[in-house]
């Protein structure tokens, strides 16, 4: 082709937005928003503009094979279905980015999230759903679940948050995971200070009973016991001795009278029911149970109005006024 013929061909393809002397890396330089735009078959879109002149902000390049969805929301003052300052000539859809000759939105496309060919599905944890938000892959495991490595697992104190960390153990309370953050639930009678549980103070004591090596009291915060705990007589679910009050399980209110033996404890509540914990080797619970001990309170008798306990035996007056006795009887304590 002769030089004159080349110039003639260029003259045919150059539009108002593209200028033959200004050759960009990916085509002719152009100004995005020109309505005349590039020659037929080419569109003005963002590109590598290192070699573009100062007036240009795009390149005349080949039209993508298919158009993508117009990014939303966008300003459309002319109501032509395209963003203001249309990027393409001849009513073509707005094309924010092009990957493999296809218009894509790198902000929302899960197959091209943030950059071309960056697929969110490739890194998705098992059983999760994924999406592309602002160019970043986001994963959702559903309620009560969270991403741990490449899996969706149940949120728990042993695996909490995106780091899958174990929550530290807490004395006089329990650790739990709440929304990806470690949290603390304190036992009854304790209050939370930072991430620890400390004994509540300034409680009112209405009744107290002392045994051989442990003591229990009715307080404004419920029943509290301390001292020896070899048989579970503190009622806190353990056999650990304690020099500070522990709070028997389930006795936060409603207790009227306590009776404490050598290694057992019982309490009469406001409804007339008796609950016992600790040693039952001599029938201290009064219900004929074969259970030799209990680390937490058990409901044993009902219909009582008064109660008192000895070393390993107990007495009660029923609602009808009769006397009942049970427990150890080696010295005739039961009077039968």
C-alpha positions in Angstrom: 0.0 0.0 0.0 1.4 3.4 -1.0 1.8 6.2 1.7 -1.0 8.2 0.1 -3.4 5.3 0.3 -2.5 4.7 4.0 -3.3 8.3 4.8 -6.6 8.0 3.0 -7.5 5.0 5.0 -6.7 6.8 8.2 -8.8 9.7 7.2 -11.8 7.4 6.9 -11.4 5.9 10.4 -10.5 9.0 12.4 -13.5 10.5 14.2 -13.9 13.6 16.2 -12.7 11.9 19.4 -9.7 10.0 17.9 -6.6 11.6 16.4 -4.2 9.7 14.1 -1.0 11.4 15.3 -1.8 10.4 18.9 -1.2 6.7 19.1 -1.8 5.2 22.6 -0.6 1.7 23.8 -3.9 0.1 22.9 -5.2 2.2 20.0 -5.9 5.8 19.1 -6.2 8.3 21.9 -9.7 9.6 22.6 -11.8 11.6 25.1 -14.3 9.5 27.0 -17.7 11.1 26.6 -17.4 12.2 22.9 -20.7 11.4 21.2 -19.0 11.1 17.8 -16.3 9.0 19.4 -14.1 6.5 17.6 -14.3 5.0 14.1 -16.9 2.4 13.4 -16.1 -0.8 15.3 -14.0 0.9 17.9 -15.1 2.3 21.2 -13.5 4.8 23.6 -12.8 3.2 27.0 -10.3 3.3 29.8 -6.9 1.9 29.0 -3.1 2.2 29.6 -2.7 5.9 28.7 0.9 6.4 29.5 1.5 7.5 25.9 -1.7 9.5 25.5 -1.7 13.3 25.1 -2.9 15.5 28.0 -6.3 16.0 26.5 -7.1 12.2 26.2 -8.3 9.9 28.9 -9.0 6.7 26.8 -8.2 4.7 23.8 -10.2 3.7 20.7 -10.2 0.0 21.0 -12.2 -3.0 19.6 -15.7 -3.3 20.9 -16.2 -6.1 23.4 -18.0 -9.2 22.2 -20.8 -8.6 24.6 -21.8 -5.8 26.9 -22.2 -6.0 30.7 -24.7 -4.6 33.1 -24.5 -0.8 33.7 -23.0 -0.2 37.1 -25.7 0.9 39.6 -26.4 3.4 41.0 -25.4 6.0 38.4 -26.5 9.5 37.4 -28.7 9.5 34.3 -29.9 13.1 33.8 -30.7 12.5 30.1 -32.9 9.4 30.9 -31.3 7.5 28.1 -30.5 4.5 30.3 -26.8 5.3 30.3 -24.5 7.2 32.7 -24.1 10.9 32.1 -21.2 11.5 29.7 -21.8 8.2 27.8 -18.7 6.2 27.5 -19.6 4.6 24.1 -20.8 6.0 20.9 -24.0 4.9 19.2 -26.0 4.0 22.4 -23.7 1.2 23.6 -24.0 0.1 27.2 -21.6 1.6 29.7 -18.6 -0.6 30.2 -16.6 0.0 33.4 -14.0 -2.6 32.7 -13.2 -5.3 30.1 -12.0 -8.8 30.8 -11.4 -11.2 27.9 -13.4 -8.9 25.6 -16.4 -8.9 27.9 -17.7 -5.9 29.8 -17.6 -6.6 33.6 -18.0 -4.6 36.8 -14.9 -5.3 38.9 -16.8 -4.0 42.0 -19.6 -6.6 41.9 -18.6 -9.5 39.5 -17.7 -12.6 41.7 -15.8 -14.0 38.7 -13.7 -10.9 38.2 -13.6 -9.3 41.7 -11.2 -6.5 42.0 -9.3 -7.6 38.9 -9.9 -9.8 35.9 -10.1 -13.6 36.5 -10.1 -13.2 40.3 -12.9 -15.6 41.1 -14.5 -15.5 44.6 -15.5 -19.2 44.2 -11.9 -20.3 44.1 -11.3 -19.3 47.7 -14.8 -19.9 49.1 -15.0 -21.9 52.3 -17.0 -25.2 52.1 -20.8 -24.6 52.5 -20.5 -20.8 52.2 -22.1 -18.3 49.9 -20.0 -15.7 48.3 -20.3 -12.3 46.6 -18.1 -9.4 45.4 -18.5 -6.2 47.3 -16.5 -3.1 46.4 -14.0 -5.3 44.6 -13.4 -7.6 47.7 -14.7 -11.2 48.0 -17.1 -11.6 50.9 -18.2 -15.0 52.3 -21.2 -15.8 54.4 -21.6 -19.1 56.4 -25.1 -18.3 57.8 -26.4 -17.7 61.3 -24.4 -19.1 64.1 -21.6 -20.2 61.7 -18.3 -18.5 60.8 -15.4 -18.9 58.4 -12.5 -20.8 59.8 -9.8 -21.5 57.3 -11.6 -23.0 54.3 -14.6 -24.3 56.2 -17.8 -23.0 57.7 -18.0 -24.1 61.3 -20.3 -23.6 64.3 -19.4 -20.6 66.4 -18.0 -21.7 69.8 -15.6 -20.9 72.6 -13.0 -23.2 71.0 -13.2 -21.6 67.6 -14.2 -18.0 67.6 -13.9 -15.3 64.9 -12.1 -15.3 61.6 -8.8 -16.3 63.4 -10.5 -19.4 64.8 -9.0 -18.7 68.2 -10.0 -20.4 71.4 -11.5 -18.1 74.1 -9.5 -18.1 77.3 -10.9 -20.0 80.3 -12.5 -17.9 83.0 -12.6 -18.7 86.7 -16.1 -18.6 88.2 -17.7 -18.2 84.8 -17.7 -19.6 81.3 -16.3 -18.3 78.0 -18.4 -18.1 74.9 -18.2 -16.8 71.4 -20.6 -14.0 70.5 -20.6 -12.7 66.9 -16.9 -13.6 66.4 -15.8 -12.0 69.7 -15.0 -13.8 72.9 -17.4 -13.0 75.8 -17.8 -14.1 79.4 -20.8 -15.4 81.3 -20.3 -15.2 85.1 -21.7 -17.8 87.5 -24.5 -16.7 89.8 -23.2 -14.4 92.5 -20.3 -13.1 90.4 -20.1 -10.0 88.3 -18.0 -9.4 85.2 -15.1 -7.0 85.3 -13.4 -6.8 81.9 -13.0 -10.4 80.9 -13.0 -11.8 84.5 -15.6 -12.8 87.1 -15.3 -11.4 90.6 -17.4 -12.1 93.7 -20.4 -9.8 94.2 -20.1 -7.8 97.4 -22.5 -6.0 99.7 -25.1 -8.9 99.8 -27.6 -9.2 102.7 -27.5 -12.5 104.7 -30.8 -13.6 106.1 -29.9 -17.1 107.4 -26.6 -19.1 107.9 -25.9 -22.7 108.7 -22.4 -24.2 109.5 -21.3 -27.8 109.2 -18.1 -29.6 110.3 -16.0 -28.0 107.5 -18.3 -25.9 105.3 -20.9 -23.2 105.6 -23.9 -22.1 103.6 -26.0 -19.0 103.8 -29.1 -17.5 102.3 -28.2 -14.1 100.8 -29.9 -11.5 98.7 -28.1 -13.0 95.7 -29.2 -16.6 96.5 -27.6 -19.4 98.4 -23.8 -19.2 98.9 -21.6 -22.0 100.3 -17.8 -22.1 101.1 -15.3 -24.4 102.7 -14.7 -28.2 102.2 -16.2 -29.6 99.1 -14.9 -33.3 99.0 -18.5 -34.6 98.5 -19.9 -31.7 96.5 -21.4 -30.0 99.6 -20.9 -26.6 98.1 -23.3 -27.5 95.3 -21.3 -25.8 92.5 -20.8 -28.9 90.3 -17.2 -29.5 91.5 -15.3 -31.1 94.4 -12.9 -28.2 94.7 -12.6 -26.6 98.1 -13.2 -22.9 98.2 -12.2 -20.1 100.6 -14.7 -17.7 99.0 -18.4 -18.2 98.5 -19.6 -20.4 95.7 -23.2 -20.5 94.5 -25.0 -23.8 94.2 -26.6 -24.4 90.8 -30.2 -23.2 90.5 -30.6 -21.6 93.9 -30.5 -17.9 93.0 -33.8 -17.1 94.8 -36.7 -18.5 96.8 -34.7 -20.3 99.5 -36.1 -20.0 103.1 -34.1 -22.3 105.4 -30.8 -24.1 105.2 -29.6 -27.1 107.1 -25.9 -28.2 106.8 -24.5 -31.5 108.0 -20.9 -32.8 108.1 -20.6 -33.3 104.3 -24.1 -32.6 103.1 -26.3 -29.6 102.6 -30.1 -29.1 102.2 -32.4 -26.2 101.8 -36.1 -25.6 102.1 -37.6 -23.2 99.6 -40.6 -21.0 99.8 -42.9 -23.6 98.1 -42.1 -26.2 100.7 -39.7 -28.3 98.5 -36.5 -29.6 99.9 -33.3 -29.6 97.8 -30.1 -31.5 98.9 -26.6 -31.8 97.6 -23.3 -33.3 98.8 -23.0 -36.6 100.7 -26.0 -39.0 100.7 -24.2 -42.2 101.9 -26.5 -42.3 105.0 -29.7 -41.2 103.4 -29.3 -37.5 104.2 -31.4 -36.5 101.2 -34.5 -38.2 102.7 -35.9 -39.6 99.4 -34.7 -43.2 99.6 -32.4 -42.6 96.6 -29.4 -44.9 95.9 -27.4 -41.9 94.8 -24.4 -41.7 97.2 -23.7 -38.0 96.5 -24.7 -35.1 94.2 -22.5 -32.2 93.1 -25.6 -30.0 92.5 -28.9 -29.6 94.3 -31.5 -32.3 93.8 -35.2 -31.9 94.6 -35.9 -34.6 97.2 -39.1 -33.9 99.3 -42.1 -31.6 99.2 -44.9 -30.4 101.4 -42.7 -29.3 104.2 -43.0 -26.2 106.4 -39.8 -26.4 108.6 -36.5 -28.2 108.3 -33.3 -28.7 110.4 -30.2 -30.9 109.8 -27.8 -32.7 112.1 -24.4 -34.3 111.5 -25.8 -36.9 109.0 -29.6 -36.8 109.7 -32.4 -34.3 109.4 -35.9 -33.4 110.7 -38.8 -31.7 109.0 -42.3 -30.7 109.9 -44.9 -31.2 107.1 -47.5 -28.7 106.1 -50.0 -30.9 108.0 -47.9 -30.6 111.2 -46.4 -34.1 111.3 -42.7 -34.7 112.1 -40.5 -36.6 109.7 -36.9 -37.8 110.4 -34.3 -39.5 108.2 -30.6 -40.2 107.8 -28.1 -41.8 110.2 -29.6 -43.6 113.2 -26.7 -45.4 114.9 -27.5 -43.5 118.1 -31.3 -43.5 117.7 -31.4 -40.0 116.2 -34.6 -40.8 114.3 -36.5 -41.8 117.5 -38.1 -44.8 115.9 
